[in-house]
Amino acid sequence: MINPDATKNYNLCPNSSLYCLGKKEVYVTQYGTNFSAVTFTPHYYIDNPQSIITASRAPIPMSYEQRAYERIKKACRRIKDAILANNFSVMAIITWRAKYKRCDPDLQNAELRIFFRKLRKKYPDVKIFAIRHKNPGSKGYHVHVLFEKLPRKALRIKKGKTDNNGRQTYYLLGWSRKGWASAEFVENLEGIARYFSQNKKIALLPEGVHSIVYRGRNLTPTKRNSCGMTDAEIRTILSNICNIKESHFFFVERGNGYKEKLLYILTEGSIQPHLVGGGAAD
């Protein structure tokens, strides 16, 4: 993650030619006013994809496994984007007391929509984002809910109850008849985003059971742009803005089925690309 103040005087998207010869595609993501992030990709950037004439516009057919992978990947990205772009301050875990409701996502969705509608009517400024996970070691699902601008009076202290770190725990008012709704104040939003957007968490949900249960219309959106950068521009970004903690591997297609492996290494305060090797492209 990057501090937005560090990038305000730096051009993250330099001008590029049509085919951007020698430039790699880079995604610049703005998570509301909270974070900025730069994602470097190994493939070359094309400034205007519509200008490239191809023999066929038909999409390449994907296998069932590829479709499932893309579905999970998109769900993880949407969850991460929504969490990092907003200032959620309260997290609740909602469960159901009735066994038949634990395994019925449609019924869960209907009850949660009614509950959230009442909550927003009472507190119009509240922001809500809900994610479904599978119950560990048992059948059914539970739902994590993140709140922004939720008043303290919407929570009740659990007397004599603390979490594993010894912190006071709470419960969300208005759900006790249906099940449990334990709540806590958010301390590490980035950690929560990493946990909720894990591929393995989303992959446990069967096809047709959506991971995102509810997304308020008043959530702050994420903005993502792409541009082309040369190795020199990438080195400037990594050395002047990012906090580098590990090396970065890139695989670059060089044509004729040959794939080159580049390693970016932090050396004397700057990032230098090193040719590690090459071989046949996958």
N, C-alpha and C positions, 0 to 999 in steps of 0.2 A: 504494500500500500504506500501511497505517496501523499504527503501533505499538500493540499491545494495551493497554499501560499508559495511553495517552492516552484510551482510550475506557471505562475501567473505572468512572469516575464520571459517565459521560454516558449518558443514555437514548437509544440509537440507534433504538428502536422505540416511539415515543409512542403513546398510546391513540388509536384512530380510530373514527369513527362508521361505520355500515353502508356508506354510499355514499361516505364520505370526500370530501365536496364540496370541490373545490379542492386535494386532496392527490394527489401523484404517487406511483407505486409505486417503492419503494426496496428493493433487496436488500442485506442485510448478511451477509457471508460470513466465517466464522471458519476459517482454515486451521490446524487443530490449535492449538498454542500459539505458532506462528511469526508469522502475520500476520492482520490484519483488513482487510477491503476493503468499501467501500460503492459500489454501482452504482446510479446514478440513471437512471430510465427516463422517457420522455416521456408515457406513458399514465397515466390516473387509476387510483387504487387502490380495490378493492372489498374490504371487510373480510370478507365471507362470500359467496363466489361461488355457493355452493349455494342461497342464498336468492333468487337472481335467476331468475325463471321465463322461460324462452325458448320460442319456438315450436317449435324442434326441437333435440334433443340430438345429432343425427347430426353427426359431425365434417365439416368442410369438406374436400372432396377436394382433394388436392394433385397437381401435375404431377410428372413424373419429376425435373425440375430442382429443384423445391422439396423433394422427398423427399431428394435427394442433398445439398442444402444443409443441411437439418436434421440429416442423419446426420453430416456433417462437423463441423457446429457442436457437436453433442453430444460427439463424440469429442475435439475440441479442449478443451472444458470439462473433461471427465473427466481428461484428461492433465494440464492445468494444476492442477486441484484436487489430484490425487494427489501431484504434485511439491511444491507449496507447503506442503501439510499435513504433510510428513515432512522429517526432517533427513538427507537423502541426502548422503553424504560421498565416495562413489566412483562414477565413471561409466566404463563399459566399452562398447566398440564390438565387437560379435561378427559375424564373417563366416564364410563357408563356403568351403573349398578346392575341393570338388567342384562342378562347374558345374551339374549337374542339381539340386543342393540349393539353389543360390542363387535359383532361380525357383519353388521348391515350398514355399509357406508352411505347408502342413499338415505336411510332413516337418520343417521348421524348428521348428514348435511342439512336435512330439513329442520331438525331441532336446533342446530347451531345457527342457521340463518334467522330463525325466530328469536333466538337468544341475543344475537348480535344486533338485530333490528331494534329490540327493546333497549339494549344498552346504548346504541347510537341516538335513540330518541331522547334518552335521559341525559346523555353526555354528547352533544352534537359534534364536538371537536375531536373526539377520540378516533385514533387510527387503529385498524385491526388487520392482522395478517395471521392466517391459521394454516398449519401444515400437519398432514397425517403421517403417522408412523405405525408400523406393525408392533403389536405387543410382544416384548421379548419373552420367549419360552412358553407362550400360550397363544390361543386363537384370538382373533379380533384385532382391533385398532384403538389407538388413543390419538388425541389431537393436541399439538402444541399451539398456543396462541400468544402472539406478541402484541402488546398495546403501547401506543404512544398517546400522551396527554390523558391517561386514565386517572381520574381523581383518587386520592388516597381513601376517600370514604367508600369507594367501590370494593375495598379489601377489608377483611377481618383477620385479626391476629389469631394464629393457632397457639393457644396457650400450652406451654410446656413442650412445644414441638420446634426442633431445629433441624437444619440440614446437616450433611456430612462435614461441613466446614464450621459448624457451630453457629450459623446465622439464623435469625428469626425467620420463620416461615408464615405464610398467610394463605387464605383461601378466597376465591372469587365469589362475591355475593350473587345470589340468584340461580345457582346451579345445584344446590344441595339436594333437591328432590330427585334429580336424575342421576347423580353420581358425585365423584370427587372433582374438585377444581383447585388444586394447590397452586400457589403463586409465589413468586419471588421477584426481587428487583434485579434488573440486568446490570451486571458489572463489566462484562466483556462482550460487546456486540460482535466483534470479529470472530471470537471463539464460538459464539452461538451460530453465526453464519456458516462457519466451517462444519460444525456438527450437523446442522439441519440439511446442508446441501451435500452430504456424503453420498457418493454413488451407491454404496452398499445399502444405505438406509432406503433410498428410493427403489432400488432393485428388488427389495423384499416385497413390495406391493405388487399384487397381480395385475395383469393388463386390464384396463377398464376402471381401476380404482385410482382416482386422482390423488396426487400427493398434496396439491394446493387445494385446501378446503374452502377458504374464503379469502378474498382480497378486497379490501375497502377501496372505493373509488377515489378517496382523497389521499391515497399514498403518493409519496414523491417518486416520480419515475427515474429510471437510469438512462443516461445518454451515452451512446457508444458510437464512435467514429473510427474509420480506418484510413490509413495513409501509408506511403512508402518511405522507407528509411534505408540509407546506406549503412555499411558497417561503422563508418566514422560517426554518423549521427546516433547510432545505437550505443556506441561507446560513450558518447557525450551524455546521453540520457542516463545510462547505468552508472557512470562515474560521478556525475554532478547532482543527480536527483534521487536515484533509488538507493536503498540501503541493501547492498549486496551481501548475502550470507552464504551463498553457495555458487558453484559454477553452473553454466547453462550450456546444454547441448543442443545443437541445431542440425537437422538433416536437410540438405539442400539438393534438389534434383538438378543434375547437370546435363541431362539429355542422354539418349541412347541407352536408357535403363541404368545409368550410373548415378548413384546417390552418394554425396559427399558429407562427411560427418565433421562438423565444426564444434570446437569447444571454446566458450568464452570464459576467460580466467581473469580474476582480479589480480593485477600485477602492478605494484608500486602506485596504487591509487587510481589506476585506469583499467578499463576492460579491454583485453586483447584477444582477437580470434586466433585459434591455433587449429591447423588441419590435423585431425586425428587419424583419419583414414577414409576409405571409400569402398564401395562394393555395388553389387547389383541392387537396383531398387526393388522394394517389395511389390 
